[in-house]
Amino acid sequence: MFSVDCVGIGNLKYVVKEGIMKTISVPSELVNLVTETADRNSELQAKPIVIKYKASDSFPALSRGLKAMCIIAVDKKNLPPNWHWKTDVYENIEENTIENAQKFVMEILRTIDAK
């Protein structure tokens, strides 16, 4: 399962570990597959990240032992820009970030399909 969250602006990341009180690692098989995809599509500049300030929509699946990962975009402080703030409006979206997130997810699915 993949959740795509907060990809309107920022630098593309894939979450390898997440949680607020309890952190859970994404299964290494999935991390390896996504890392391989990121390396093969280096122009997207997708990098791994650990998030401890929120639990994504992937967290419930991860906590039940399922394979899940969140794709997210963050700023230099590793936080989603404009997250839950009045500046979270259409005018502040970077179309390129959304397009890169879409391409990245599609490339991940192609990698899975090829396996």
C-alpha positions in Angstrom: 0.0 0.0 0.0 1.2 3.5 -0.8 -0.2 6.7 0.6 0.7 9.9 -1.2 0.4 12.8 1.2 1.4 16.5 1.2 3.0 16.5 -2.3 1.9 19.9 -3.4 5.2 21.6 -2.7 8.7 20.6 -1.5 11.3 17.9 -2.0 10.1 14.4 -2.7 10.7 11.8 0.0 9.7 8.2 0.7 9.2 7.3 4.4 11.2 4.4 5.7 10.2 4.8 9.3 7.4 6.7 10.9 5.3 7.3 14.0 4.9 9.8 16.9 5.0 7.8 20.1 6.0 4.5 18.5 8.0 4.4 15.3 7.6 1.5 12.8 10.0 0.7 10.0 8.7 0.0 6.5 9.6 -3.6 5.6 13.1 -3.7 4.1 11.9 -5.5 1.0 9.7 -2.5 0.2 12.4 0.0 1.1 14.9 -1.8 -1.2 12.4 -1.8 -4.1 11.6 1.9 -3.7 15.3 2.8 -3.3 16.0 1.0 -6.5 13.3 2.9 -8.2 14.6 6.2 -6.8 18.1 5.4 -7.9 16.9 4.6 -11.4 15.0 7.8 -11.6 17.5 10.1 -10.0 16.1 13.2 -11.8 13.2 13.1 -9.4 15.6 13.4 -6.4 13.4 11.2 -4.2 15.2 10.5 -0.9 14.4 8.4 2.2 13.2 10.1 5.3 12.2 9.2 8.9 9.2 11.1 10.2 8.4 11.4 13.9 6.0 14.4 13.9 3.1 12.6 12.4 1.8 9.2 11.4 0.8 8.9 7.8 -2.1 7.0 6.3 0.3 4.1 5.9 0.9 3.8 9.7 -2.3 1.7 10.4 -1.3 -0.8 7.8 2.4 -0.9 9.0 1.2 -1.4 12.6 -0.7 -4.5 11.4 2.3 -6.0 9.7 1.3 -5.0 6.2 3.7 -3.6 3.5 3.0 0.1 3.3 4.9 3.3 2.6 4.1 7.0 2.4 5.4 9.3 -0.4 5.6 12.9 0.9 7.2 16.2 0.0 9.0 18.3 2.6 10.9 21.6 3.0 14.5 22.1 4.3 13.3 21.4 7.9 11.8 18.1 6.7 8.3 19.3 7.3 5.5 19.5 4.7 5.3 23.1 3.6 2.1 24.9 4.5 0.9 21.8 6.3 -2.5 22.5 8.1 -2.0 26.2 7.7 -3.9 29.0 6.0 -1.2 29.1 3.3 -2.1 25.6 2.2 -3.9 26.9 -0.9 -3.8 26.3 -4.6 -1.7 29.3 -5.3 1.2 27.8 -3.3 1.3 24.5 -5.2 4.3 23.6 -7.3 2.9 21.6 -10.2 6.4 20.1 -10.8 6.3 18.5 -7.3 3.0 16.9 -8.0 4.1 15.7 -11.4 7.3 14.2 -9.9 5.3 12.4 -7.2 3.0 11.0 -9.8 5.9 9.8 -11.9 7.7 8.3 -8.9 4.6 6.3 -7.9 4.1 5.1 -11.4 7.8 4.0 -11.6 7.4 2.2 -8.3 4.4 0.3 -9.7 6.4 -0.6 -12.9 9.2 -1.9 -10.7 6.8 -4.0 -8.7 5.2 -5.3 -12.0 8.6 -6.2 -13.4 9.5 -8.4 -10.3 
